[in-house]
Amino acid sequence: MKRALAVCMVVSALSVVSGCIAIGGTENNPRPTTGQELMDLKMALDKGAINQAEYDQKKAQILAKK
């Protein structure tokens, strides 16, 4: 239950932040940078939304895309 709540909190926070970028504009939201993806992933780990194994796996995927 705690994990589900943490996931919801992280997703909500990311939705609010990403929604603020293009308010009233016609520009497309650019794809997040590798650094931003890694920071978001670390925040999810710190908040307990994901465990260390999930973090390590996703981090490897993010870095492999680069």
C-alpha positions in Angstrom: 0.0 0.0 0.0 2.8 2.4 0.9 4.5 1.6 -2.4 1.4 2.3 -4.4 0.9 5.6 -2.6 4.5 6.6 -3.3 4.2 5.7 -7.0 1.1 7.8 -7.2 2.8 10.7 -5.5 5.8 10.5 -7.9 3.6 10.3 -11.0 1.5 13.2 -9.8 4.5 15.3 -9.1 6.0 14.6 -12.5 2.7 15.3 -14.2 2.4 18.7 -12.6 6.0 19.6 -13.4 5.8 18.5 -17.0 2.5 20.2 -17.5 3.8 23.5 -16.4 6.4 23.6 -19.2 4.1 24.1 -22.1 1.3 26.2 -20.7 -0.3 28.2 -23.5 2.4 27.3 -26.0 2.3 25.5 -29.2 5.7 23.9 -28.8 5.9 20.2 -28.2 7.3 18.9 -24.9 10.8 17.8 -25.7 11.9 14.3 -24.6 13.5 14.5 -21.1 17.2 14.5 -21.1 19.2 11.5 -19.8 20.1 13.5 -16.7 16.4 14.3 -16.0 15.4 10.7 -16.5 18.1 9.6 -14.0 17.1 12.3 -11.5 13.4 11.2 -11.7 14.4 7.6 -11.3 16.5 8.4 -8.2 13.6 10.3 -6.7 11.4 7.3 -7.2 13.9 5.1 -5.4 14.3 7.6 -2.6 10.6 7.9 -2.2 10.2 4.1 -2.1 8.2 3.9 -5.3 10.7 1.4 -6.7 13.3 -0.9 -5.1 17.0 -1.0 -5.7 16.7 -3.8 -8.3 14.1 -1.9 -10.3 16.3 1.2 -10.1 19.4 -0.6 -11.3 17.5 -2.2 -14.2 15.9 1.0 -15.4 19.1 3.0 -14.9 20.9 0.5 -17.2 18.2 0.8 -19.8 18.4 4.6 -19.7 22.1 4.6 -20.0 22.0 2.0 -22.9 19.8 4.4 -24.9 22.5 7.0 -24.9 
